[in-house]
């Protein structure tokens, strides 16, 4: 629940179409996503409940990191984007 409230809060403050206040650059938003998703993935071991359940946390945390790494950010060339061909 803390993660959800935090994610909504910094999303509303991000400079992108869904941001309301637009204070945080998209690169900072993505960095927070990576950090938060890493914590979600590691939380069963960090907080000592891995012997009860760890699968959903690991899957959703890894998915969050993957989505953040492929997110297009203004001014940053995406590694998977097709390269423009120069005219001869």
C-alpha positions as CSV (number, residue, x, y, z in Angstrom):
1,X,0.0,0.0,0.0
2,X,2.9,2.4,0.8
3,X,4.4,1.6,-2.6
4,X,1.1,2.3,-4.4
5,X,0.5,5.7,-2.6
6,X,4.1,6.6,-3.4
7,X,3.9,5.6,-7.0
8,X,0.7,7.6,-7.5
9,X,2.3,10.6,-5.7
10,X,5.4,10.8,-7.8
11,X,3.5,10.0,-11.0
12,X,1.3,13.1,-10.4
13,X,4.5,15.2,-9.9
14,X,6.2,13.9,-13.1
15,X,6.7,15.9,-16.3
16,X,4.7,13.7,-18.6
17,X,1.1,13.8,-19.9
18,X,-0.5,12.3,-16.8
19,X,1.4,14.6,-14.4
20,X,-0.5,17.4,-12.7
21,X,2.2,19.4,-11.1
22,X,5.1,18.3,-13.4
23,X,8.1,18.9,-11.1
24,X,10.0,15.7,-11.5
25,X,11.9,14.8,-14.8
26,X,10.9,11.5,-16.4
27,X,14.5,10.2,-15.9
28,X,14.0,10.6,-12.1
29,X,10.6,9.0,-12.3
30,X,12.1,6.0,-14.0
31,X,15.0,5.8,-11.5
32,X,12.5,5.7,-8.7
33,X,10.5,3.0,-10.5
34,X,13.7,0.9,-10.8
35,X,14.6,1.3,-7.1
36,X,11.0,0.7,-5.9
37,X,10.6,-2.4,-8.1
38,X,13.9,-3.8,-6.9
39,X,12.7,-3.4,-3.3
40,X,9.4,-5.1,-4.2
41,X,11.3,-8.0,-5.8
42,X,13.7,-8.4,-2.8
43,X,11.0,-7.7,-0.1
44,X,10.3,-11.3,0.8
45,X,14.0,-11.7,1.8
46,X,14.4,-8.2,3.2
47,X,11.4,-8.6,5.5
48,X,11.7,-12.3,6.3
49,X,8.6,-13.9,4.7
50,X,10.3,-15.6,1.7
51,X,9.4,-19.1,3.1
52,X,5.7,-18.1,3.0
53,X,5.5,-16.4,-0.4
54,X,8.0,-14.8,-2.8
55,X,6.8,-15.5,-6.3
56,X,4.4,-12.6,-6.9
57,X,6.8,-10.1,-5.4
58,X,9.7,-11.4,-7.5
59,X,7.6,-11.5,-10.7
60,X,6.0,-8.0,-10.3
61,X,9.3,-6.5,-9.1
62,X,11.2,-7.9,-12.1
63,X,8.4,-6.7,-14.4
64,X,8.6,-3.2,-12.9
65,X,12.4,-3.1,-13.5
66,X,11.9,-4.4,-17.1
67,X,9.2,-1.9,-17.9
68,X,11.3,1.0,-16.5
69,X,14.3,-0.1,-18.5
70,X,12.4,0.0,-21.8
71,X,10.5,3.2,-21.1
72,X,11.2,6.0,-23.6
73,X,12.6,9.1,-22.0
74,X,12.8,12.5,-23.8
75,X,16.4,13.3,-24.8
76,X,17.6,9.7,-24.3
77,X,18.2,7.4,-27.3
78,X,16.4,4.2,-26.7
79,X,18.7,1.2,-27.3
80,X,16.0,-0.8,-29.1
81,X,14.8,2.0,-31.4
82,X,15.5,1.6,-35.1
83,X,18.5,3.7,-36.3
84,X,17.7,6.4,-38.8
85,X,19.3,5.9,-42.2
86,X,21.1,8.9,-43.6
87,X,20.3,9.9,-47.1
88,X,23.1,9.2,-49.7
